[in-house]
Amino acid sequence: MESTNPGTGAQLADLAEPVAAITGPGSIASLRGGWSAHFDGTRDPDHSMSIFAGIFIFVFGSLGYPLLPMIVGALQDHLHFTIRQVGAIASGEMSGMFVSAALALLWIRKVDWRWTALGCGVLLVVCHALSGQVSSFEALLVLRFLAGLFGGSMMAIGATAVGDSSSPEANVALLNVAQTALCARALKTLKRHCLLPGPCNIHRSASA
């Protein structure tokens, strides 16, 4: 039966807008099919999901960078590394970020960002987890370099996604706020619980 209510058509038109937003090119449904660096119309750089994903990927990949001074200090205090060894470990992680940023110039517009970010994220977590189980200088140096490599790749993807938006200044500001807030929370967690690499295991075993 056809509706005689004159407001029905306007109400249906209002409901059509959010439905179109869910199924449109910039939505989660379309991101599932191709959130990639190939700008073929499948990804809307101004869509809130694209911006949120870019910020999350960047912050997740860069989390080890602001926490590096605390980790380095713990390595020196608990593992009794020399200043040269501590500096090498810190430089190793930063070198990994530099290498990944330089190499990103070659692949950033040629790969699927979703799967690349997911793979780098998984490998980054593995590097962090293994760093908490080893106390060898050589092993930590390699793991921190790899962590910088994978984290830097995620930072390149996130920064490019945010920079592609029509308001990169505002979105970069949101990125900095998110990074600062997450790092502050991480520092509070590290202060409350001993969640640092290697040294924590030694500290726990000594106290036991």
KELOKOL-203129 format. One record per residue (C-alpha): residue in one letter; z, y, x. Coordinates in steps of 0.2 Angstrom, whole numbers, padded with zeros to 4 digits, always signed. Example, Ala and Ser with C-alpha at 12.3 -4.5 7.8 and 13.67 -1.06 7.14 Angstrom:
a+0039-0022+0062s+0036-0005+0068
***
This chain:
m+0000+0000+0000e-0005+0017+0007s+0010+0029+0010t+0011+0044-0001n+0024+0053+0010p+0015+0067+0019g+0027+0066+0034t+0023+0048+0038g+0007+0052+0048a+0016+0065+0058q+0030+0052+0062l+0018+0039+0067a+0009+0051+0078d+0026+0055+0086l+0030+0037+0089a+0013+0034+0097e+0017+0045+0111p+0031+0035+0119v+0021+0019+0116a+0007+0026+0125a+0018+0031+0139i+0024+0013+0140t+0007+0006+0141g-0002+0020+0149p-0009+0021+0167g+0007+0028+0174s+0019+0015+0166i+0029+0000+0172a+0015-0011+0164s+0002-0003+0174l+0012-0003+0190r+0013-0021+0188g-0005-0022+0189g-0008-0010+0204w+0005+0002+0211s-0005+0003+0227a-0012+0016+0239h-0030+0014+0231f-0031+0029+0219d-0042+0020+0206g-0032+0027+0191t-0020+0013+0190r-0005+0024+0197d+0000+0041+0191p+0009+0049+0206d+0018+0061+0194h+0025+0047+0183s+0044+0046+0184m+0043+0028+0189s+0032+0031+0203i+0043+0045+0210f+0059+0035+0207a+0051+0020+0216g+0046+0031+0231i+0063+0039+0232f+0072+0022+0231i+0060+0014+0244f+0062+0028+0256v+0081+0029+0255f+0083+0010+0256g+0072+0009+0272s+0081+0024+0280l+0099+0018+0276g+0102+0012+0294y+0098+0028+0302p+0112+0039+0296l+0124+0025+0299l+0118+0022+0317p+0132+0033+0325m+0146+0023+0317i+0138+0006+0321v+0135+0011+0339g+0153+0017+0341a+0159+0000+0334l+0148-0009+0346q+0156+0000+0361d+0174-0002+0355h+0174-0020+0349l+0160-0029+0359h+0163-0019+0375f+0145-0015+0378t+0141-0002+0391i+0135+0015+0387r+0118+0010+0393q+0118-0005+0382v+0124+0005+0367g+0110+0018+0370a+0097+0005+0372i+0102-0003+0355a+0101+0014+0346s+0085+0018+0355g+0078+0001+0350e+0080+0005+0331m+0073+0023+0333s+0058+0016+0343g+0055+0003+0329m+0054+0018+0316f+0043+0027+0328v+0031+0013+0330s+0030+0009+0311a+0027+0027+0307a+0013+0028+0320l+0005+0012+0314a+0007+0018+0295l-0007+0030+0299l-0019+0015+0300w-0013+0005+0284i-0004+0017+0272r-0020+0019+0261k-0026+0002+0263v-0012-0010+0257d-0003-0013+0241w+0013-0003+0242r+0022-0014+0230w+0021-0030+0240t+0022-0021+0257a+0038-0013+0252l+0045-0028+0245g+0041-0039+0260c+0048-0025+0272g+0064-0024+0261v+0067-0042+0262l+0065-0043+0281l+0076-0028+0283v+0090-0036+0274v+0088-0051+0284c+0089-0041+0300h+0105-0032+0294a+0113-0049+0289l+0108-0057+0306s+0115-0042+0315g+0132-0045+0308q+0132-0063+0315v+0127-0060+0333s+0136-0052+0348s+0123-0054+0361f+0115-0038+0368e+0098-0045+0369a+0098-0052+0351l+0105-0036+0344l+0092-0026+0353v+0078-0036+0345l+0086-0036+0328r+0088-0017+0328f+0071-0014+0334l+0064-0025+0320a+0076-0017+0307g+0068+0000+0313l+0051-0007+0311f+0053-0013+0293g+0064+0002+0288g+0051+0014+0295s+0037+0006+0286m+0047+0008+0269m+0050+0026+0274a+0032+0029+0276i+0028+0021+0259g+0041+0031+0250a+0037+0047+0258t+0019+0046+0255a+0022+0041+0236v+0033+0056+0234g+0021+0068+0244d+0007+0063+0232s+0015+0070+0217s+0011+0088+0211s+0028+0094+0215p+0032+0087+0232e+0045+0100+0236a+0056+0096+0221n+0054+0078+0224v+0058+0078+0242a+0074+0088+0238l+0079+0074+0226l+0075+0062+0239n+0087+0071+0251v+0100+0071+0238a+0099+0053+0234q+0099+0048+0253t+0115+0059+0256a+0124+0052+0241l+0120+0034+0246c+0125+0037+0264a+0141+0045+0258r+0145+0030+0247a+0140+0018+0262l+0152+0027+0274k+0166+0026+0261t+0163+0007+0259l+0163+0005+0278k+0179+0014+0279r+0187+0003+0266h+0180-0013+0271c+0175-0019+0289l+0156-0021+0286l+0149-0017+0303p+0139-0029+0314g+0146-0041+0326p+0162-0032+0329c+0169-0035+0312n+0168-0054+0315i+0177-0052+0331h+0190-0041+0323r+0193-0053+0309s+0194-0068+0320a+0207-0059+0331s+0218-0054+0317a+0217-0071+0310
***
